[in-house]
Amino acid sequence: MKQILIMLLINYILFSIFSCATLPDEPLTKGELRLIRIEIPEGESPRANLPFMVKVTFQSEETPNIQKACFYWSGDGPYCYRVSNINHEPGGSFTVWLRGDRGGIYNLECYVQYIYGNELRSSNLIDTQISLR
């Protein structure tokens, strides 16, 4: 039992070190939408086969026309969804309802497709670890 706890602690520490997405330090380019973070709202406890909400935070100098958010589950995907509750204020955010088929720990990656002018663009890719019970 002690060995299992030690291994879990080591995995948690390693994941914490390597899971942070590296965000560019330079200013946003014209029309750029930059994803910052994926988080599960407080009180949510994701379970396999049940929908759960994730909140994605972004930066943009303009009001982006977000078409869809796409996710990879530990490399499997992309699976694309409509976004809801888009907040365009500084430190903008939106929510997406996801559903994982099986319990386990996943590396959840996200990017969005948005329209700027007449051009369909893709944002940067961000990731986080998620555990489905």
C-alpha positions in Angstrom: 0.0 0.0 0.0 2.8 2.4 0.9 4.5 1.7 -2.5 1.3 2.5 -4.3 0.9 5.8 -2.5 4.5 6.7 -3.2 4.0 5.9 -7.0 0.8 8.0 -7.1 2.7 10.9 -5.4 5.5 10.7 -7.9 3.1 10.6 -10.8 1.3 13.7 -9.5 4.5 15.6 -9.0 5.8 14.7 -12.5 2.5 15.6 -14.1 2.4 18.9 -12.3 5.8 19.8 -13.6 5.2 18.7 -17.2 1.5 19.5 -17.8 1.7 23.2 -18.0 1.2 24.6 -21.5 3.9 27.0 -22.5 2.2 30.2 -23.5 3.9 32.7 -25.8 5.2 35.8 -24.0 4.8 38.1 -27.0 1.7 40.3 -27.5 -1.3 39.0 -29.4 -1.2 39.4 -33.1 -4.0 41.1 -34.9 -7.1 38.8 -34.8 -5.3 36.2 -32.6 -7.3 34.2 -30.0 -5.0 32.6 -27.4 -6.2 29.9 -25.1 -4.9 30.2 -21.5 -6.4 27.5 -19.3 -8.8 24.6 -19.1 -10.5 24.0 -15.7 -13.4 22.1 -14.2 -15.6 24.4 -12.3 -15.6 24.0 -8.5 -18.0 21.3 -7.3 -17.9 19.4 -10.6 -16.7 15.8 -10.3 -16.4 14.3 -13.8 -17.7 10.7 -14.2 -17.5 8.4 -17.1 -20.5 8.3 -19.4 -22.0 11.5 -17.8 -21.8 15.0 -19.3 -19.6 17.5 -17.3 -18.7 21.1 -17.9 -15.2 22.5 -18.5 -14.4 26.2 -18.6 -11.8 27.5 -21.1 -10.1 30.9 -20.6 -8.7 32.9 -23.5 -7.2 36.2 -24.5 -8.1 38.2 -27.5 -7.8 41.9 -28.4 -11.1 41.7 -30.4 -14.4 39.8 -30.1 -13.6 36.4 -31.6 -16.3 34.5 -33.5 -15.7 31.1 -32.0 -17.2 28.3 -34.1 -16.3 25.2 -32.0 -13.9 23.9 -29.4 -12.0 20.7 -30.2 -10.6 18.2 -27.7 -8.1 15.3 -27.7 -8.4 12.7 -25.0 -4.8 11.4 -24.5 -4.3 11.8 -28.2 -7.6 10.4 -29.3 -9.6 12.9 -31.3 -10.2 15.6 -32.1 -13.8 15.7 -30.9 -15.4 19.1 -31.6 -18.3 20.7 -29.7 -20.3 23.9 -29.6 -19.3 26.4 -27.0 -21.7 28.2 -24.7 -21.6 31.1 -22.2 -19.0 33.0 -24.1 -17.7 35.9 -22.0 -15.8 38.4 -24.2 -14.6 40.7 -21.4 -10.8 40.7 -20.7 -9.9 37.3 -19.4 -12.6 35.9 -21.7 -14.0 32.4 -21.2 -16.5 29.9 -22.5 -17.9 26.6 -21.3 -18.2 23.3 -23.1 -20.1 20.1 -22.1 -17.9 17.0 -22.5 -18.4 13.3 -21.9 -15.8 10.6 -21.6 -16.6 7.0 -22.3 -14.3 5.3 -19.8 -13.0 6.1 -16.4 -9.3 6.8 -16.0 -6.8 9.6 -16.2 -6.5 11.5 -19.4 -4.4 14.3 -20.9 -7.2 16.6 -22.2 -6.0 19.0 -25.0 -8.1 21.8 -26.4 -8.0 24.2 -29.3 -10.7 26.4 -30.9 -11.7 27.2 -34.4 -12.8 30.8 -34.9 -13.4 33.2 -37.7 -11.4 36.4 -38.2 -12.5 38.5 -41.2 -13.4 35.8 -43.7 -10.7 33.4 -42.6 -11.2 30.2 -40.4 -8.4 30.1 -37.9 -7.3 27.7 -35.2 -6.0 28.8 -31.8 -3.0 27.4 -29.9 -3.3 24.1 -28.1 -3.5 23.9 -24.3 -3.8 20.9 -22.1 -4.6 19.7 -18.6 -5.0 16.4 -16.8 -8.4 15.1 -16.0 -9.6 12.1 -14.0 -12.9 10.4 -14.8 -14.4 8.2 -12.1 
